[in-house]
Amino acid sequence: MSSPYDNRDWGADDVSWLSVIGRVLPFFLFALLVSGGLAAVYLFFSPADGQAEVVAAVRSAGLSAPFYKAVPPKPVLQRIAQSPPPVRIGVISGHHNYDSGAVCDDGLTEQEINYRIAAKVVEDLQAQGIRATLLEEFDDRLIGYSGTAVISIHADSCQFYSEDATGYKISGSQLTDSTLLQNCVNEAYSTATKLPYHANTITPDMDDYHAFREINLGTPAVIIEAGFMYMDRELLTTGYETPAQAITDGLMCYVNAVRGDVANGFGGAS
């Protein structure tokens, strides 16, 4: 085969090589183009002279953040301080709506004295934001009563025994630890009233007071004989606000102690 433009003859071998080159050339050009693109990207993102050394120095100095942080095998637990539980106090007015209790020759009854003091204690506690409930001697609400504390207020005999028949006494529930409650009320009452503690007249009825067995186990409880109706009559009648305030102060002493225990994470009465 001859070309009209030259005198060279094109044989079959020439045509075969041209066919091969025609098929390979596009791949070669594509590879060349990709290589050039990669080179351009590398040059564009490569740090300037000396910058790589600076980066390496910063990393060696420990100023770079790690890419990841190992997770400990167990999470770290932190106890959050609890809020103080709601305060609830039951105040039993001794003999109220049951019987008269002790009676003086002029008709003054223990029930009257107890109710006046107990009602004042409830009023004073409520004024301080405490949920206080006035309860009767054999109140149905005592069955399973659950709260911060229970106190039963009584007075002692109106008979004259001797000049020593003056003072107060307290007994705490043996079914639930009531030591702190008893100590708080005892200290506050002694300080405010100046009455002596009359331990030798505490009766089995006080130690095994019926309400101790009726309320919910876990609720601290005490019973107090606020004074003798004969020798301490003036304090218990015209001066009833003094023993009422003393009992309130004793209860608040206990409430604040419970609140402090909860704030420190030790729990407390509820």
Helices and strands as residue ranges (DSSP letters): H 12-45, H 51-60, E 88-93, H 110-127, E 131-135, G 140-142, E 149-156, E 169-172, H 179-193, G 199-201, H 204-207, H 210-214, E 221-228, H 233-236, H 241-263
